[in-house]
Each structure stands twice: as structure tokens, then as C-alpha cells.
Amino acid sequence: MVYSPITGNEYMQLNGECLEWEIIVDHSRMDIWKSKFSNTIIVTFKGTGNIEDLKSDMDLKYTPCFFVNSDLGGCGLVHNGFQEKYYEIDSLLLNTMKNLDQKYDIYFTGHSLGGSIALLASLDYVTNHNEININFNSINCITFGQPSVGDQDFNKFVNFKLNKIQYRRYVNINNNAQLENRETMEDPVVNILSPHPNNSPILLNCDNNCPALSFGLHFLDLYKDKLYNDSYSKCNSNCNYLFQSPKISKYQVYHCPSTSKSIIKGYFNNGNSYFSDKYSVCLFTGKDEYNNYAYSQNNICGGKVGKSNILIDKTTNSMEFEKTVTGSDLFIVVENHNLFFSTSTLNFNISFISTLETPQTPKDLSCKIVSNKQNSIDILVNFKSTNIPSLTQQTIKYNIYVSEVGKDWNKYEFIEPLSLKNVNEILKNVSKLGDYSIVSTSDNGIESKTSNYCFINSLDIF
């Protein structure tokens, strides 16, 4: 989510639950995502992507920090290029925040230049936009390969504000250098301008995926690889990955949860330049099998798999594959076999197509109180189903989530025939605490689709 705007909804898996993330701002420099399920707003700022961004990175002039007027003591000096980039989107960001429908935990995040902007945004909101005019529970700042932002006075200001911000700064390192009696290598971008505030970075060792050159430690793909967690993977029944000239230093993993049978497709275009990337593509059909994988420059797929796991043998040509496979967890690994450099000419599209029926969105959800007791109520939830029975699936699970507005969700599960078109479910003994929001999802075990919302005042008397 740090680089590429994608208009629409994303379904992400958290602790086995599929959660809907709705994109509410899709801007060339910033995306804003909202999840009512987790009461979270994620604001992602774009990193260095073109010559203009590079000019901002290299604009080393200091300018007064704008958070606090100099008459009130100021907040030090910051790098002009970073502050100018924040000025480009701060009005749009503020208008969006003022129109939030409930209180949220706000997460500002970004890689490289985007990380520096995320820190400026976090400080701006805890300094100038308190809870009186912005609906937030907490401000959090998470950055990756973030360059330093300001001078020592600015850092003192940041340290003073750290009690109001959860600030996590991730930095890639190559600790393997110690094995060769050399100093630990660090992402060279993070300290190129000036010192950071006092908070310690979270160090991510590249382990067996270290780039040949230290600048490779700054690539976003390497940060994502180290932080990848199955609990936060996409939970679509079908997964698609499209990449234009990704910087793969050693290997890149593409994962999709699956059913017993899936179709995988891959199209690899290696360009027409004088120098073409040398690459290979491997398949692993289970988590245990993938966990035994270890990259090798000389051996395809780590040298530990059979021919059935090699989708594309080591080559510099444009290639494609299509294959029907079985397995509950599918991993496709694209390996870089260039002698010294990261990939630069390779473009590819990888698709996982599941045979599982995709759930359909519950329509026209409504709710009403049907029983009013002294301390609890019963709620009738009604919606229309557009799911169609198939040869492989006759029933579907519906989850109904109920939340006191602004708080966590409680889930009720129901299994119904796919042929049932008008679904009525009763939620019994819901505590009488005030206003509730209610939403339903249809769920096939991998992906869920979310209905509209309805609202109930449990204190209503009828």
C-alpha cells in the first residue's frame, strides 16, 4: 500500500478474519485507507518515484519547522524538500480527517521520502489538530528506510512529542558482514542527511536475502520481505500480482491462500535491452515446503526441489506458464540470477485462480429490534443473498458483526443454504448499551464480501 494507488476495496486477513479496507483518498502522493472493523485509518505517503521526488530528496536547505510559531519557541529546522512535499497534500489530508464518521486510530506510514513525510504529518496532528477538531483515538507513525528530517532542535521537539506518538522506524541491515570481519552494513539512506531523534530504530537483518551492494538495503521489496506475515496477507480467493521492473536483489515471494485445486498462470517479459535479467521461477505448494527453501545463486529453487517445482528454468528469455496445482498454501518464488545487480528489465504478471466459489455481497441489509428486555434486546437482521449453488458448494457462512459505535466488533456466525435468497437472522441478548452499527459478510473461508451498514439504538422503546 505504500507505493501504488488502487481504487476500490482490499480484503486483508488478520488473525484468520477477512477485513475490508476501503480506500477513501487515491492521490498520486498519498493513499488513505479506512477499516471500520478495526477502527483504523492508514495514511500512506509515496516514496521517491521520479526526478521531481529525487530533487526533493536532494533539497538539503534547512527551513523553519512550521508546527510551532517561532514566537512560541519554534520547533527547529527541517529539510525544505520534505516539508514542501507535505505542503502539497496537507489540505486534502486535513479535510479528510475532519470528515471521519467516528474515532479512529490513525497510522501514518511511508518508505524513504514517504517515511519522512509520515513523521511530519504525525507531528502536525499531535501539535495542531487535537481531538477537538479531529476524530482520532491515537496517532501512530511507522516508517521504512526513512531519512532524517531536521536538525538537533527539531529532534529535541520530536523527543518531547514521543509521549503522544507511537513511532516505529524500521531500518534494513546486513549483519552477515560481521562474519567476514567487516562492519555491519546499514541502509545507507537513513543517516545521509543528519542524526535522528533518540528513539532507537527497529533493525531488520536481511539474512539470506542480502543484496550485493549496500544501496540494495534501501529497496522497499526487501523491507516488505522481512515484515511479511501470513496473518496480514490478502485473503482474496483469487490473487494477482503485476510488476513493472521490480528491484529483486535475490528473490521475491508471492503467496496466495488456496483451496484443494487452483490454476496458476505467469507471463514474464524480459524486455529487449542489451542486458537482460537472468531469472527462474519456483513453486511451493505448502508452508512447510516453502519454509525449507533457501536461495542459492548457483542452484535453481535452492537446489532442494524436484522438476515439478520449477516453473521456469534459469533463463534470460521471455517465458510463460499455466498449471493446475493442489495445495492449501501456494508460494511462487521469482529468483534473480544476475551475477551482481538487482533485476531491472523483467516485467511479469502472476495469477492464482481458485476453483472455490467467490462469495457475493449481501444486499439491502436492514435491522430492527424485535424483543426489548430489561437489560438486553434481540435484533432481527435481514438481507438478500445473490449467491448461486454449485456442484462443489451447497452452503455458505454468513458473519454478522455488531459494534457499539467506535468500539470493537462482536461476531455471530450462521451457516445457510446457498439457495436461500432472503436471509433472516436473530441476534439474541445484545446488551443495551446505546447505539450499535451492524454489518454482514458472506464468507467462503478465504474471502469475504461486506454488505451495507445498518444502525440500532438499543435504548429505543417500542
N, C-alpha and C positions, 0 to 999 in steps of 0.2 A: 504493500500500500504506500510505500514511501515515494516511489517514482511515477508510476503510470496511473493517470485518472481513468476510471472505468465507470461510466454512468450506469446506474442500476443498483441492484441489491446483491450482497455477498452473504453466503451462509457459511459461518465458521463454527468449528466444533470445539467446545470447551467442556472438558470432563465428561465426554460422551453425549453432550447435548448439542444439537444444532441450533445456533443462534443467528438471527437475521441482523445483518448490518446494512443500514440504509445510507447511501451517500446523499448528503444534503447540500454540499457545495463541491462542484467539479471545476476547478480553476487550473490554469496552466502552472501556477506556482504553489497551489495548495489544494488538498482534498480535506473535507470534513465528513466523518462517518458517525452515525448515531445508532446505538443499540438500546432499545427500551428494556430488553430482557436483562441486561447487565447494568443499566443506568449509567452508560458510559458514552462520552464523546471523544473521538480520536481525531486530532488535527495533525495532518502530515504535511510537511514542507518539502518541496522538491530540492534535491541537491544540485550540484554542478552538472549542467547538461548541455551547455553551448558556450560560444565565445563570450556572450554578454555575462553569463554566470561566472566565467573564468575571470573577466575583468573585475567583477565584484570581489572574487576571492583575492585578487591581487591588489585591490584598492586598500593600501596599507595606511592611509591617512587616518589619524585619530580625530574624532568629533565628539562633542559633549553628549553624554548619555541623556536621553530625553525623558526618562521616567520621573526624575525629580528636578524641579527648577533649581538653578544654581543659587538663587537667593535663599533656598532652604537647605543648602549644603551640597546639592548635586549628587551624582552617583558615578563620578569618574568619567573616563573617556572610553569610547568603543570604536571598533574599526568601522569606518564610514561605509564600506561596501555592504557589510552585513545589515547595518541599520537601514540603509536605503532600500534593500530588498524587503525588509519588514514593512517599511512605509508603503510599499506597493500593494499590500494586501490587508493592512491593519483595519481599514474602514469596513471592508467586506467581512472580516472576521468579527469585528465588534457588532455589526448589525445582526449577524447570525447568532451570536451569543445572547444578545438582548431578546431574541425571539424564541428561545428554547421553551419547550412546553412543560418542563419540570426541572428539578435539580439533578445535575449530573456530576460524575467525576470526570474531569477534563484531563486528557493526555495530549501534550504537545510532543511531537517526535519528528525526527528527520535524520538524514545521513549527510555528513560533510557540511556544506553550506547550509543545508536544511536543518542540521542539528544546531548550528549557531543561531539561526532564526528562531528555532523552538525555544532556546534559552531566553532570548529577548522577549518572546511572546509570554512565556511563563512569568518573567519578572514584571512585565507590563500589567498582567492581570492581577497579581497579588499586591501590586503597588497602587494602581489607579482604578481598578474595576473590582471593588469588593462586592460582597454578597447583596448589597443594597440594590445594585442595578444589573448584576449578572447572576443567573441562577446556577451556581455550582456548589458541589459539596467539597471538592478538593481540586488542587492543581498539581499535576504531575508532569515532569519533563524527562524524556528518555531519548538519548542521542547516541549516534553511532559514528565513530570517526570524526567527531566534532572538533574543528579548530577552535583555539581560544578566541575570546570575543573582545576583551578590553584590557585596560591597564590595571595596575595594582589597586587603585582606588575603586575601580569597578569591581574587582574581585572581592574587596572588603564589603562592598554593597551586597554582592551575591551571598557571601557568607552570612551577612546579617539577615538575609531573607530565607535562608535554608530551612528555618523552622516552619515556614509556610509552604514550602515546595518539596515534594518528593523528587529528588534529582538523581537520575542514574545515567552515568556516562560510560558507554562501552568502548573499549579500545582493543583492537587486534594486536597480538604479539606473536613472535616466533621464539619460543623458549628452547627449541631444538638447537639453536645456535650455541647454547652452553655446552652441548655435547662435543662441539668442535673447538672448544676453548675460545669462543667469541662471545661478545656481549649479547644479551637478549635484544632482538630487533623489535621495534615498535612501529605501529602505523606512523609513517613519517610526517603526516599532515597535521596531527593533533597538536603538536607543540611548535609548529613552524613560525608562529607569529609572536606569542608571548605566553607567560605562565597561565595556568588555570586557577580557579578558586581552590580552596583547601580540600574539598571533598575528593576522596580517592576514586579513581576510575575502576570499573569492573573489567578485568583483563580476560581476554578470550584467546587461549593458545590455539594456534592453527593445527597443532598435532601433525597428522599425516597428510594434511592438505595445504602445506605451506608453499607459497609462491617462490619462484627462483629469485625475484628481485623484491626488495623491501617495499617498494611502492604498491606491489600487489596486495599488501596487507590492508590497503585502504579501500579495496573494491567492496561494493555493497553485497555482492553474491557471497563473499567469504563471511561477512557478518551474519547474513541470513542462515548460512550453513551451520554456524556454531550455535545459533539460537533456535534452530528448528526443533519443534516438539510436536509429537503426534497429537497431543491434546488440543493444539491450536491449528490443526490442519483444516483445509477446506473439506466440507462434508457433502459436496455435490455428488450425485450418483455418477455423473459424467464429469471428467476433468480434462481441461485443455490448456496447454502451455504453448505460447507463441513468443519466440525470442528473435530479436534482430541484433546480430553481432554481440552476444554476451561475452563478458570477460571471464572466461573459465580458466582458472590458474592450473588446477589439476583435474577435478571432476565436479559435476553438478548433479544433484539427485532430484528426481521428480516423482512424487508419491501420490497415489490415489487409493482410498479405501475401495474395496471391490466386493462383488458377490462371487458365487462359485464359478462364474464364467464371464469373461469380458473380452472385448476386441480392442487391441492396441494398434495404433497407427502412428507412423512417423515419417516426416518429409524433411530432408536435410539438403539445403542448398549451400554449396561451399564457395560461391562467387566465381569470378573469372580473373582474379588478380594474379600477378606473377607468383606471389607467395600464397598458398592455400593451407588452411589449418589441417593438421593430421588428427583424426579423432576416431573413436569407437563408441559403440552403444551397447549397453548390457541390460539384462532383465533379471530381476529377483522377484519371486512370487510369494514371499513371506518375510515377516520381520526378522525371524531368526536367521534366515538365509542371507538377508541384507546385512545383518549385524556382523557376519563373518567376513564381509567384504573389506579389502584393504587395497587402496590404489597402488599401482605399480607403473612406472614409466615404460618398462620393457614388456610387461605381460598384460594381455587384454583381460579386462574384468577381474583384475587381481590375480589371475592365474589359478583360481580355485574353483572354476565352474566348468560345466560341460558345454558342448557346442550349442545345445538348446538355449543356453542363456545369452549367447552372443547374437544380438540383433543386427549389428553392423560391425564387421571386422575392421581392423585398423586400416584407414584409407584417407585420401585427400579428395576423393570424388564426391559428387552429389549422389545421395542414395535415398531410398525409402523402404519402409517395411509395413506389413499388415499381418497380424497374427491373432488367433483366438487362444486365450490362455485361461488357466484356472488358478485361483488363489484368493485369499481374503484380504491381502495387502499386496499391492503391486508397486514396485520401485523400478524406475528406469534411470540408469546412470549414463550420462554423457561424459566420456573421458577425453581429456586433452593429451595428445601425444606429441605436441611440439617440443622440440628439444629445450628451448629456453623461454619462449614467450607464451602469454595467455592467448586464448582464441580471439580472433579479430575478424575473420572473413565468414564465419559459419552463421547461417540463419536456419532456424528449424521450428517445426510445429509438431508437438507430441499430443496425441489424444488417447484417453481411456474411455471406452464406451461400454457401459454396464448393460447387462440383459435384464436388470431389475426394473420394474415399472416405476417411472418417475411420479411422485405424488403430485396431485393437483391442489391448487389453492382453495381452501374452504371459502365459500361465497356468502355474502349477506348475513354476517354474524350478528345476532341480537341477543339480549339477555334481559331477564326480569326476575324480580323476587316473587317466589310462589309460596313461601312459608316464612312467617315472621314470628320468631320466638323471643323469649326474654333476652337471651344473650347471643343468639345466632340466627342466621337466616338460611333458607335453601334458595338456590339460584337456578333457574332454567336457562340453559344456553342452547340456542338453535342456530343452525347454519345449513347451507346447501352444499352437497358433495357433487363434484364433477368427475370423480374417479371412475374408471371403467374396469370391470373384472377381466382377468386374463387367464390363460392356461396355467401360468405359473403362480398366480397370486389371487386369492379369493377374499382376503380380509385386509384391513389396514388399521393402523393405530392412529388415534387422534389424541393429541395432548391439549388440554385446556389449562392455560396459565392464568392465575389470579394474583393480583398485587394491590396492596394498599398503595395509592399513588405515591411514587417516589421511593418505594421500598422494594425488597426482594420479592421474587415470584414464587408462588406455590403451584405445583403441577398436579393435575388429575389426568390419569390415563384411561382410555377407553378403546376397546377393540370392536370394530363393527364390520359387517359385510361390505365389500366394495360396491355391491349393487344398491345399497341404501342411499337414497338421494336426499332425503330430508332428515337430518340428524338432530335429535333432541337428547341432551344430557342434563342431569340434575346434579348440582354440586351441593352436597348436604353439609349442614352445620358449619357454615362460614361465619367466623366471629364478627360481631357487629362493632367495627372499628371506625367506620367512616366511608370515604369514597374508595371504590375499587375500580381498577382497569382490568379488562378481561380480553384474552386473545386465544385463538385456537390454531393449531398446526396439524397438518396431515404428515405422517412420518413413515418412511419405508425402511428405517433402520440406518440409513446413511445420510439421507437428505430430508429436510422438512420444508414445507411451504406454509406461509403465515397468512392468516385472514386479516380482515379489518379489526379494529378495536371497538369494544363497547364499554360503557361505564355504568356503575351502580352505586347509589348512595345507600349503604346498609342501614342508615338511621331513618330512612323514609318509612312512614307508616301508611299502610293502605287498608 
